[in-house]
Amino acid sequence: MSSQLIPKVLRPSDLFIAFSTKDDGNMLRTHDTRLVVHKNRTDFLKKYCIRSEDLFLIRTSHSPNIDVVEKNEDGYKRQTYLRSPAIATDFDHYYTGSDGAITFGQGLFIGLMSGDCVPLLLWERRSGMYGILHIGLLGALNGMLRGLPHILATSGVGLKDTEFYIGPSITQRNYNISKSGLWKAIEAQIYSKIPDIGRFIARNPDGEYFDLQGVIVSQLLESGVDLVRIQRYEHCIADEESIFISHNSLKKDGIRGNFLSVIGRKASNE
């Protein structure tokens, strides 16, 4: 495995951060791979001494909603911050689900499975806040990040002191939206409701390419985040040499796949 392709996160405070790679296997549970994937997930957590009961796994629905999560004796207490999406669609739990989770304290890990969408890690040292947001095409179009300043302020977190890491994901050179059925289904809505979206689209002879990471950086800057607080994984996971599973690459062979991102803080008595 090339060391150049391994994510390097600066200023992670006392947090544990890890991403599963192709060597760890597929993390997307389907009917055909259920037993294999269960073992892959279990082995990955065991490798880093993370108990499954300490992992809060985000159940993605491509919503713009975010949970504030607290672990208790009964499991988890969640407060969901809903954001009305600009783009209407019929995904399950699209209006009520959550695609991000932040928490405070110790002993809890936030996990996210993704295959091309951005796992956006965030943390703030003073408050002890940390979490992950799942931002794909719809999360970006619906301005998921524009609701974040209110959520952080309500939780007593300073936005200007919050660090962001744009994790392994697809980059513009491989994200051909001309081949996306979702894009075609919502294209009229997009140009009607977000007329300036064209600045994030490169039009090439073989199609139109969308800059998902660029939208995320733009929305963070608009919200008042200093550029020095924004890090990103520079390599595209849809490239052949990628160490991460890319759904965009696998679907050419009719296969589905995801990798797992984890951020957390172990309890002080461990």
Protein Blocks (a to p, Z undefined) as FASTA:
>chain_A
ZZklpccdehkljadcddddfknopabdcfklmmmmmmmmmmmmmmnopafklpccddde
hiabdcdddddfklpacdddddddfbdcfbehklmmccbdcdehehiacddddfkbccdd
dddfklopacdddddfklmmnommmmmmmmmmmnopafklpccdddddddfklmcfklpm
klmmmmmmmmmmmmmlmmmcccdfkbccddfklmmmmmmmmnopafklpccdfbdfkbmk
lcbdcfklmmmnopacddddddddddfkZZ
